[in-house]
Amino acid sequence: IPLFYMGLKILGKEFAIKTLITVGMQSMFLVVVPIPAVPLIEDYLTACIIGGIIAGTGTGLVLRGRSSGGGQDIIGLCCSKKYPNISVGKINILMNIFVYAICLFLFNIEIVIYSLIYTTVLAMAIDRVHIQNINTSVMIFTKKMGISRAIIEQTGRGVTNWDGEGAYTNKTSYILFVMISKYEVGQIKQIVHSIDPNAFMIFTEGCHVDGNFEKRL
């Protein structure tokens, strides 16, 4: 309940409602879906890798839909909102390392190692699928005006622009720079192409940012 309240205050009402629905559905399926009598995959390492990929992909899709499964996901999203270079997967790993350190005194060390492998694969899958969490810088080269204003009005993102000159043609062009999330790449392409179908764009993923950048999760 405290985590849910934190998500409501920091991430908004829509997120809170979707999270309630997601948690309810998860609880229902945990009751309905039967537990196999014997493991589907006998090898621990293989099970950890496949399980981490499946669980991480599912969690990432839920996060992409602006919802969460509760618990650590809410903490990860709140931290990501405040610190742009922090991801849900990273928070997941940090919290679980603390838990597994305690488990070292309670369980076999082999189980703890396999759990760490599972958590690492899970975190990597979450961060690859949760594309709102991936910072992306965009450089746009165009000979037409109006793109900067359109991006600002339609996305609310800030744009830096300066004049350039083609080395081969010696013609003036406009160079625009904007920082977005990977989730907004399609929208940026649509805006630019609607004004200049011949514009040249460079997208760079995984950028670290420092300063006034709004993380839209």
Phi, psi and omega in degrees: 000315177300321179294320178297318179296320178298318178296321179297316183287322186269320188255349172105168184292318181300316177299317182297317180295315179297323179294319177300317179295316181297314180297320178297317179293320177300315180298320180295314182291329177295332177278320187282315184288123183288149175272126181300143179293326177233152180302138177292328178233119185285322183288125184297315183297314179298317179298319180296316182292310181294316179298319179296320179295314182295311181295319180294320178296316178298315179296319178298321179294321177296315179295323178296329177279013179061045176221185176201166177267012180084182175062234184298330180299319180295316178299315180298318180292319179295320177294320179295325179295322183276323182240104188303334183266005177263139179242164178297321179298319180296316178297321179301314180295313182300316181291321182286330175299320177297317180295317182290333175297323176290322181295337178302331181271352185246332185231176176294139182298332179297320179295321179296319180296315178297325178295321177295321177297314179300315182296321180295314178296318179302312182296318180297319180293319178302311185290336177281327182274326181281080190287343174296339184272354183265111178290137182224126175263146183231129171247129184240129178246119185214160176251004181247149180266162176105347182291318180302311181298320180295319179296315180298315183289323186269336182244339183076010178270147176281148181230135173251130180226152176210164182273141177229179179216129178294128182294330182272317185269340185061024179259145181290138175224163180253134180248124182243143177229132180214143177254127182222183168262160180300333179298335184264002183301313181300320179294318178298316179301317181296317180297311183296313183292334179290336179260318181222096180298340182262008181297148179252129184232143176237124179248128180238116183270158173076027181284141172270135182238151177218121183129205187274083177235124182275120176272114182258097185262000000 
